[in-house]
Amino acid sequence: MKLDRNATALLVIDAIEAVGDDSLYDPDAATAAYRSAVARAVAACHSAGVPVIYCNDAHVRGYDRELELWGEHGIAGETRVFPEVERAPGDITIPKRRYSGFFQTDLDLTLRELGVTTVVAVGADTNICVLHTLADAYFNGYASVVVTDATMTFLCGTQAGALEHCEKCYGSALVAVAELEAALSA
């Protein structure tokens, strides 16, 4: 895989955990490998000078539509990025209130101002927020890469089904974190 570092950004989608009472984002020992892969992807992008953009749930208690389906989760101010992930000066956070990081946010404007044509996605849930963000990336003309071991499905559907959807419907390249690291160090 080849990546133009000057035209690529990493989207870290809901790689968050609860700092309060949030059953969807409680840390789980079974997710250690996934969390480590997310941290490795972020570190590789930092080393390569690729912008890192966090697209995190920031729901408003009491009326966000997503809360009707999933219960209270990802409430603004009540989550944090995984502590395994080392944030850097210049990292960007774009709060989102719907599945897609593009829906009524300034993600598209930010990517265009950065000269980005390819987005690399890590995070969760692959079958929901990652999938919908990549759908909008596709509809907005971006190429995409999904880091398979740095994404995770845990709410509905399967990881394999979500990855197949990204690849077949949005043309996403599917790579492991080691492949991303190699592409960025070349």
Sequence and secondary structure as in RCSB ss.txt:
>XXXX:A:sequence
MKLDRNATALLVIDAIEAVGDDSLYDPDAATAAYRSAVARAVAACHSAGVPVIYCNDAHVRGYDRELELWGEHGI
AGETRVFPEVERAPGDITIPKRRYSGFFQTDLDLTLRELGVTTVVAVGADTNICVLHTLADAYFNGYASVVVTDA
TMTFLCGTQAGALEHCEKCYGSALVAVAELEAALSA
>XXXX:A:secstr
    GGGEEEEEES EEESSS STT   GGGHHHHHHHHHHHHHHHHHT  EEEEEE B TTT HHHHHH S SB
TTSEEE TTS   TT EEEEESSSSSSTTSSHHHHHHHHT  EEEEEEE IIIIIHHHHHHHHHTT EEEEEEEE
EE  SSS HHHHHHHHHHHH  EEE HHHHHHHHH 
